[in-house]
Amino acid sequence: MVFEKGGKQMIEKFGLKSAGANGTEIRLMTVDDFASWLASANQAHQNWVTAQGFSAKPGKAICFASDNGHVDFAIGVFGNHVVWDGAALAANLPKGHWQFIAASDQLNQNLLESLTLGWGLGQYYFHTYRDTPEPVANFLTVHDDVNGPRLIGQLGGIYLCRDLINQPPNHMTPAALQAAMESLAKTHNAALKTHSGAALEKDFPAINTVGRAAEIGPRLMDLRWGKTGPKITLIGKGITFDSGGLDLKPSKAMEMMKKDMGGAATVLGLAAALMTSNVNIQLRVLVAAAENAVSDRSMRPLDIINTRAGIKVEVGNTDAEGRLVLADALTYALEGKAEDAPDFLIDFATLTGAARVALGTELPALFCNDDTTANAILNAAGEVADPLWRLPLFDDYDRHLDAGYAALSSTGLSGYAGAITAALFLRRFAGKSSNWAHIDVMAWNLASRPGRPKGGEAMGLRAIYSFIESFQKA
């Protein structure tokens, strides 16, 4: 296996070692494989399984000792959700250096790579502000058959996404988000242009209006990478903290609002994954960064504001600011000559509480103009166990946006179907004919599970990576 970018220090950050560094064997089996193995195992091994009360379930592992008392080998059980089985194995095995050994006819290269990805995700720990960072718990030698750049690209992208979201809002400001993109551009020799100040006020009035009340001003970053392949544009909502504006959030609702830049973090992580693994695309990443703060410059409910598209918008609620910054970014993404239009355009945003009410915190909502694209995204999500659920762009609800007192309403006057009306608002700027998708995402784990620690999370990143990796222009 060859790692094109990173090196020893990089992969060890993920609890991985390059091929050739031998570890203790983890013999990978399904539940049925284990039953067959146990039936033919020697009496000592059978007795040990009984004494441990071990029950073969996906993600569980059991160690067997040699005559000198050291671990001779382990058996690891996997099932249908192999990424998280890999993370659970890393958590269930004692600290050490391990390597996967295929002991099942069902184990193929893709499953092996997914188990390894899960192992790496299980090593994530946010320690930026701790005096004594917790060391990596377990190491795994990466099998020769694993695609190294793709594995490290996704791990690095997910770690980056989590790190950005987990930063406190006094550190992760619009300027810090710009710095993160500058670092990403430098690492991958990408071009980056930033719009801020008077130029932003003139050219991106909605982004400026949302962020003008904050101590650190708003901006839009535009990153470009790659010269061949399909044109892919990623857009991220980068609200680095959301007080709600003058429609101020209650204190409990404000506690996690550092995660309101989770859409931006996700597209930056996705971009890092795509560039690290050198996927053949022409990539563009737009991040609209602002803090929704309160001051004498705050926008007010029912203000009429300008957008880059020239569409006047009536502010239905100052806490529905994400769709306003995305409106300008979507317009910008689709400007120019027809031949320069993206073949696929997607935005990620922590946009509505309504999507969480409908689908919960762990299942992001997908909206899409094109049925073929939507089905391909959902298939990719299922294959990599990174779930999404499609909600409709229900045309009949479009009328609610036109019911504003003086202009297009940003929220609509109905209190229902908030996730759908928000997506329909975005469609006003993305258009009905573009190959556009929108993911309304939580970007946060409320509790820890193996490979998915409490805190910032890259929901939908692996699904869209898989979709883009196999993307073909129509």
NUMIFI-8329 format. One record per residue (C-alpha): residue in one letter; x, z, y. Coordinates in steps of 0.2 Angstrom, whole numbers, plus 5000, padded with zeros to 4 digits. Layout:
// residues N
AXZY;...
// end
This chain:
// residues 474
M500050005000;V500649955017;F500250055033;E500449925047;K500250055061;G500550245061;G501950295049;K502250465040;Q501750575054;M500150485057;I499550485039;E500050665035;K498950715050;F497550655038;G498150745023;L498850585016;K500550535009;S501150355005;A501250284988;G502750344978;A502550534983;N501850594966;G500650734966;T499650834953;E498350714945;I496550724949;R495650634935;L494050554943;M492550554932;T490650534934;V489450674927;D489250574911;D491150534910;F491450724911;A490150764897;S491050634886;W492750704890;L492250884886;A491450834870;S493150774864;A494250894873;N495351024863;Q494651194860;A495751274874;H495051154887;Q493251184881;N493451374882;W494151364899;V492651254906;T491551384898;A492451534905;Q492451454923;G490551424922;F490951244928;S489551124930;A489950944933;K489150894949;P489750764962;G491150844973;K491550984961;A493251004953;I494051104940;C495951134937;F496851154920;A498451254918;S500051204908;D500851324897;N501951394911;G500451434921;H500551294934;V499151174937;D499351034924;F497950924931;A496250934938;I494550844935;G493550784950;V491750724949;F491050594960;G489350524962;N488350404973;H489050474990;V490850444987;V491450475004;W490750655005;D491250684987;G493050644992;A492850775006;A492150904994;L493550884982;A494750914996;A493851075000;N493651134982;L495451104976;P496751234979;K498051184992;G499451074986;H499950894984;W498750784973;Q498450604968;F496850514961;I496950444944;A495450334938;A494650404922;S493050314924;D492550134921;Q491450144936;L492850174948;N493350024958;Q494449984973;N493050014986;L492550184978;L494350234977;E494550194996;S492950285000;L493550444991;T495150435000;L494250415017;G493250565013;W494750665008;G495550625025;L493950665035;G493950835026;Q495650875035;Y494950865053;Y495151015063;F494951025082;H496351135088;T496851065105;Y496651235114;R497251355100;D498951435101;T499151415082;P498451255075;E497751265058;P498951165046;V498351025035;A497651105019;N497850975006;F498850815003;L498350664993;T499450514988;V498650354993;H498350234979;D499250064979;D497549974978;V496850054994;N496849945010;G498050055021;P497649985038;R495749995035;L495850165029;I497050235043;G496050135056;Q494450215052;L495150385050;G496050375067;G494550305075;I493450445069;Y494650575073;L494850505091;C492950505093;R492750685087;D494250735098;L493450655114;I491750735111;N492450905107;Q493350915123;P492651035136;P491750945151;N493051015164;H494350925154;M493350765148;T492850695165;P492650515169;A494450505174;A494950585157;L493850455149;Q494750315158;A496450395153;A495950385135;M495550205137;E497150175145;S498050255131;L497050155118;A497449995128;K499350025129;T499350065110;H498549905105;N499249795119;A497449765125;A496949725143;L496049855153;K495149835170;T494349985179;H492949975192;S492850125203;G492550185221;A491850065234;A491949915222;L490850015209;E489650055223;K489449875227;D489449795210;F488749925199;P487450015209;A486550105195;I488150175188;N488650235205;T486950315209;V487050415193;G488850485196;R488950495215;A488450675215;A489950735205;E491650805210;I492450665200;G491750495203;P490950365191;R491850215185;L491650065172;M493050025161;D493249845153;L494449835138;R494849665130;W495849625114;G496049485102;K496049295105;T495249225089;G493649255079;P491849305084;K491549385101;I491049565099;T490549675113;L490349865112;I489549965126;G489650155127;K488650285137;G489950395145;I489050535153;T490350665152;F489150805156;D487350795159;S486550935170;G484950835170;G485150805189;L483850875200;D482650875185;L483851015179;K483951055161;P483651235154;S485251325151;K485051315132;A484751125133;M486351105144;E487551195132;M487951045121;M487950915135;K489750885134;K489250775120;D488250655131;M489750545131;G489650525112;G489150345114;A490750305123;A491750405111;T491050315096;V491350145103;L493150195108;G493350265090;L492650105083;A493749995094;A495250095088;A494750065070;L494549875072;M496149855082;T497249965070;S496649865055;N496849705065;V495049635061;N494949455067;I493849465082;Q493849445101;L493449625106;R492749685122;V492349865126;L491349925141;V491150115145;A490050175159;A490750345164;A489950465175;E489450645177;N487550685180;A487850825193;V486850915206;S487350895225;D486650825241;R487050655234;S486050675219;M484650545215;R482950605216;P481350575205;L480450425210;D481950355220;I482050165220;I483850115215;N484749945213;T485449875198;R486849745195;A485449635188;G484549635205;I483049725197;K482349875207;V482150025196;E481050185200;V481850335193;G480550415182;N481650565178;T483450605184;D483850675166;A483550495160;E485150435167;G485950355152;R484850205152;L485350175170;V487150165168;L486950055152;A485849935162;D487249885173;A488449875158;L487349765148;T487049645163;Y488949635165;A489249605147;L488049455147;E488649375163;G489649215164;K489649045155;A488649025139;E490148995129;D490849165134;A489349255128;P489549385115;D489149335097;F488649515094;L488249655107;I487949835103;D487749995113;F487950175107;A487150305117;T486550485116;L484950425124;T483450515119;G482850685112;A481350575105;A482450495093;R483050665086;V481150725085;A480750565075;L482250555064;G483150725065;T484950755071;E485850665056;L484950495056;P485350385071;A483950265077;L484350075076;F483549955088;C483849765086;N483349605093;D483649505077;D482949545060;T484349465051;T485649565061;A484649725058;N484549695040;A486449665039;I486849825048;L485649925037;N486449855022;A488149895028;A487650065033;G486950095015;E488550035007;V489650145016;A488450305016;D488350305035;P486450305037;L485450215051;W483550195052;R482750055061;L481450085074;P480349945082;L480549865099;F478649875100;D478149745113;D476449825117;Y477449985124;D478349875137;R476849885148;H477250075151;L478850025160;D477849915172;A476650055177;G477850125190;Y477250165207;A478350045216;A479549965204;L480049955186;S479950135179;S481550195170;T480450305159;G478750235158;L477250345162;S476750385144;G477450545137;Y477550465119;A478750345110;G480150395121;A481550325110;I480650155110;T480250145128;A482050185132;A482650045120;L481349925128;F482049975146;L483749925139;R483049755133;R482549715150;F484449695154;A485049635137;G483649505136;K482649455121;S483649315115;S485349395114;N486049465097;W485949635103;A485749805095;H485649985101;I485950145092;D485250305099;V486350435091;M486550625091;A488450625090;W488550805085;N488550905069;L487451065071;A488251145055;S489851105045;R489851015028;P491350945019;G492150805029;R490850835043;P491350995053;K490251065066;G490550975083;G490750795088;E490350665076;A490550475074;M488850435068;G488650245064;L490450205067;R490850165049;A489250065047;I489549955062;Y491449935057;S490849865040;F489649755048;I490849685061;E492249665047;S491149545038;F490249465053;Q490049275053;K489449175068;A487849095065;
// end
